[in-house]
Amino acid sequence: MRRWQQIKERMGKLKMIDGATKDDISRWNYHYNEYEKYKKYRTKLKIFTYGFYIGMTLWMCGMVTSMIVENLVVKILLIFIPLAIYHFFTIGKGIIEDKIKKGRY
């Protein structure tokens, strides 16, 4: 049996709850699931926002530290590793914000 047929059968077996119809229950379930998805993406956005600021701080500290260090390889590593972390969180934050803005969460 297909998934939508199983869902349809389950919805058909639901009894009336305090006068609510099957349509009311299915509408409530839909909106509750959408709310849970929204809440999950808001949590992810908060994590990526903190990572964005921490990555920026690490990058700036790496820039300052690279001015002090004499070795060229260490200078490059102190600049580009925090920069990669910063870009990871920047891109992730942009993707999540775009999904929330367009309602595709």
Phi and psi in degrees as a GROMACS rama.xvg file:
@    title "Ramachandran Plot"
@    xaxis  label "Phi"
@    yaxis  label "Psi"
@TYPE xy
-76.1327  158.851  ARG-2
-60.579  -43.3688  ARG-3
-67.8697  -28.9316  TRP-4
-70.398  -37.3744  GLN-5
-63.9569  -42.129  GLN-6
-64.5189  -40.683  ILE-7
-63.6238  -39.5215  LYS-8
-65.8775  -43.014  GLU-9
-62.304  -41.08  ARG-10
-65.8464  -33.2813  MET-11
-69.2902  -28.1406  GLY-12
-83.6466  -11.4678  LYS-13
-66.5573  140.082  LEU-14
-93.6316  167.558  LYS-15
-69.6005  130.973  MET-16
-114.22  109.459  ILE-17
50.0612  43.3416  ASP-18
82.4047  3.90189  GLY-19
-80.2174  138.212  ALA-20
-85.325  172.4  THR-21
-62.0587  -36.3819  LYS-22
-65.2777  -39.9563  ASP-23
-62.6442  -42.8281  ASP-24
-66.5925  -44.0208  ILE-25
-66.3881  -37.4017  SER-26
-65.1355  -41.6936  ARG-27
-63.0758  -44.1642  TRP-28
-61.5051  -41.5191  ASN-29
-61.2256  -48.2147  TYR-30
-68.4006  -34.8766  HIS-31
-65.718  -42.1128  TYR-32
-64.7183  -39.6912  ASN-33
-63.1107  -39.374  GLU-34
-64.684  -41.1515  TYR-35
-63.9216  -40.3208  GLU-36
-63.6433  -43.2744  LYS-37
-61.3933  -43.4698  TYR-38
-63.2338  -38.6514  LYS-39
-64.4087  -43.186  LYS-40
-70.2317  -32.0619  TYR-41
-65.8649  -37.6304  ARG-42
-65.3839  -43.6553  THR-43
-62.4682  -39.2854  LYS-44
-63.7166  -39.3072  LEU-45
-63.6329  -43.1161  LYS-46
-62.4467  -45.4809  ILE-47
-68.0771  -30.841  PHE-48
-67.2898  -44.9649  THR-49
-63.1536  -42.1664  TYR-50
-61.2417  -37.2191  GLY-51
-58.9317  -47.7781  PHE-52
-70.9796  -38.954  TYR-53
-65.6621  -41.6013  ILE-54
-62.0845  -39.1633  GLY-55
-65.4588  -41.6656  MET-56
-64.4391  -44.0958  THR-57
-61.3233  -39.8408  LEU-58
-63.7842  -45.0197  TRP-59
-64.7623  -40.2728  MET-60
-64.282  -38.7288  CYS-61
-64.6305  -36.6485  GLY-62
-64.1842  -45.2589  MET-63
-66.7892  -43.4488  VAL-64
-65.5021  -34.3187  THR-65
-67.6559  -20.6499  SER-66
-74.498  -24.5343  MET-67
-86.8552  -36.6979  ILE-68
-73.6158  144.29  VAL-69
-90.3469  -32.6284  GLU-70
-72.1804  131.723  ASN-71
-68.3386  -40.1287  LEU-72
-64.573  -43.0565  VAL-73
-65.3811  -37.8383  VAL-74
-58.9199  -47.0961  LYS-75
-64.2254  -42.9105  ILE-76
-64.3777  -39.2719  LEU-77
-67.4022  -21.5855  LEU-78
-90.8386  -47.3228  ILE-79
-84.4763  -29.409  PHE-80
-66.8953  -50.4539  ILE-81
-64.1498  -30.2538  PRO-82
-65.5057  -39.6877  LEU-83
-64.9245  -40.6348  ALA-84
-62.7182  -43.6117  ILE-85
-61.4524  -44.3299  TYR-86
-67.2122  -36.2639  HIS-87
-58.1075  -49.829  PHE-88
-70.0579  -32.3209  PHE-89
-65.1267  -46.8565  THR-90
-66.8541  -43.5437  ILE-91
-61.5302  -41.589  GLY-92
-63.6866  -41.2423  LYS-93
-64.3086  -40.8111  GLY-94
-64.7605  -45.416  ILE-95
-66.1976  -41.762  ILE-96
-62.3337  -38.1008  GLU-97
-65.1442  -42.2681  ASP-98
-63.9792  -41.4231  LYS-99
-67.3137  -40.896  ILE-100
-64.8071  -40.3091  LYS-101
-86.7166  -6.26232  LYS-102
75.8926  25.2176  GLY-103
-102.366  36.2123  ARG-104
